[in-house]
């Protein structure tokens, strides 16, 4: 089966950046999946845990970063570059 190579790099006309920080958010909660009647997001992974975010802010310019799965702690120099774009953000 052939796949359209643009699917992996753009959604709704927006370029997807790989290997970069594209925004920041506060993690406010986590809960196990409660089925489609309670977890209505189309991105909800069934049978997994769902992270709840607040204060989501997109960066104007992606900041190159090499992360990892699972969640990882960013180094101070990376945070400096990210927060330069968000002068009013308070961690």
C-alpha positions as CSV (number, residue, x, y, z in Angstrom):
1,X,0.0,0.0,0.0
2,X,1.4,3.4,-0.9
3,X,1.1,6.2,1.5
4,X,1.0,9.9,0.7
5,X,4.4,11.3,2.0
6,X,2.7,14.6,2.9
7,X,0.5,13.0,5.5
8,X,3.5,12.6,7.8
9,X,4.6,16.2,7.5
10,X,1.4,18.3,7.3
11,X,-2.1,18.2,8.8
12,X,-4.7,20.8,7.8
13,X,-2.1,22.7,5.9
14,X,0.2,23.1,8.9
15,X,3.7,21.7,8.8
16,X,4.5,19.2,11.6
17,X,7.9,19.7,13.2
18,X,9.8,16.7,14.3
19,X,12.7,16.9,16.8
20,X,11.6,20.3,18.2
21,X,9.7,21.9,21.1
22,X,6.6,23.5,19.5
23,X,4.8,24.6,22.7
24,X,4.4,24.4,26.4
25,X,1.5,23.4,28.7
26,X,0.8,22.6,32.3
27,X,0.1,19.0,33.1
28,X,-2.9,19.1,35.4
29,X,-4.0,15.5,35.6
30,X,-3.9,12.0,34.3
31,X,-6.6,9.3,34.3
32,X,-7.2,5.9,32.8
33,X,-9.4,5.7,29.7
34,X,-13.1,5.7,30.6
35,X,-14.4,4.7,27.2
36,X,-15.7,6.9,24.3
37,X,-18.8,8.0,26.3
38,X,-16.6,9.8,28.9
39,X,-13.3,10.4,26.9
40,X,-14.7,12.0,23.7
41,X,-11.5,13.3,22.2
42,X,-10.8,11.8,18.8
43,X,-7.1,11.4,19.9
44,X,-7.9,9.4,23.0
45,X,-6.1,6.1,22.9
46,X,-8.4,3.4,24.2
47,X,-7.2,1.4,27.1
48,X,-4.4,3.8,27.9
49,X,-4.0,6.7,30.3
50,X,-4.9,10.2,29.3
51,X,-2.9,13.3,30.2
52,X,-4.9,16.5,30.9
53,X,-3.2,19.8,29.9
54,X,-4.0,23.5,30.6
55,X,-2.5,26.8,29.6
56,X,-1.3,25.4,26.3
57,X,0.9,27.9,24.4
58,X,2.2,27.4,20.9
59,X,5.7,28.7,20.2
60,X,6.1,31.1,17.2
61,X,9.3,29.3,16.2
62,X,10.1,25.6,16.9
63,X,13.1,25.1,19.2
64,X,15.3,22.1,18.0
65,X,15.4,19.4,20.7
66,X,16.1,15.7,21.0
67,X,13.6,14.2,23.3
68,X,12.7,10.6,24.2
69,X,9.9,8.4,25.2
70,X,8.6,8.3,27.8
71,X,8.5,11.8,29.2
72,X,11.9,13.4,29.8
73,X,13.2,16.4,31.6
74,X,14.5,19.2,29.4
75,X,18.0,20.6,30.0
76,X,18.3,24.2,31.3
77,X,19.7,25.6,28.0
78,X,16.6,24.2,26.1
79,X,14.3,25.8,28.6
80,X,16.1,29.1,28.1
81,X,15.5,29.0,24.4
82,X,11.8,28.1,24.8
83,X,11.1,30.7,27.5
84,X,12.7,33.5,25.4
85,X,9.6,33.2,23.2
86,X,7.2,33.3,26.2
87,X,8.4,36.2,28.4
88,X,5.2,36.3,30.5
89,X,5.2,32.5,31.1
90,X,5.7,31.5,34.7
91,X,6.6,27.8,35.3
